[in-house]
Amino acid sequence: MDVKIGSISVTSSLQELSLDCMAETVEIYIRLLDEGTECSRPTQALDLGNGLLKVLPTSTYDPADEVWEFPPDSIVRSAIRRSEGKEFLLAVAP
């Protein structure tokens, strides 16, 4: 679908748009690379169903500042991990 707003033309897939609007968001952790120690960053992801999640950026996402193992818009699966007595979802390859 093509939409023209002023002098800006936007192309979008209706199927992708409807999936994003209906999907539930969940908190997921993304491993940070090049940090010198193992660490991860919480962010939101869209639950696409069938165990797949679409990674969303944080409001302060800056790829020059942090290198995420799976950048925003990546499709991932999740694995339950435990740290300091708490469970969380960690992004893993699909």
Long-range contacts (C-beta under 8 A, 24 or more apart in sequence): 19-46, 19-48, 20-46, 20-54, 23-47, 23-48, 23-54, 25-56, 26-53, 26-78, 26-89, 27-88, 27-89, 28-53, 28-55, 28-76, 28-78, 28-89, 28-90, 28-91, 29-81, 29-88, 29-89, 29-90, 29-91, 30-55, 30-68, 30-69, 30-70, 30-91, 31-68, 31-69, 31-90, 31-91, 32-66, 32-67, 32-68, 32-69, 33-67, 33-68, 33-69, 34-67, 40-90, 41-66, 41-68, 42-88, 43-72, 45-76, 45-78, 45-91, 48-75, 51-77, 51-78, 52-76, 52-77, 52-94, 53-77, 53-78, 53-91, 55-91
